[in-house]
Amino acid sequence: MPNERINQHEDIERITALLRAMADPSRLRLLQALDQGEACVGELAQSTGLSNANASKHLSVLRQVGLVAYTRMGNSKSFALTSTLVSEVCRTVIRTTRSD
């Protein structure tokens, strides 16, 4: 649907929230880590250099906009991407901003 117009206030608000969530470098690092597969908060914090509390806070934002979901495993949660959208957007941005 490349020619589909975005004209509803609700659609614009949803898009804005999603792009705002992706615009944070820490959240992008978390999304990149999750692109490698499911992981718990501790693993994600370690691989991104964030504290567990900070990683949890950012994962909550990503979950609110629907970019990640979790599965409860005992006392912990295993997070995963909900789609390939983030990877596709990042590749598109890199492709269009490279000055080769």
Secondary structure, DSSP 4 states (H G I P E B T S, - for coil): -TT-----HHHHHHHHHHHHHHTSHHHHHHHHHHTT--EEHHHHHHHHT--HHHHHHHHHHHHHTTSEEEEEETTEEEEEES-SHHHHHHHHHHHHH---
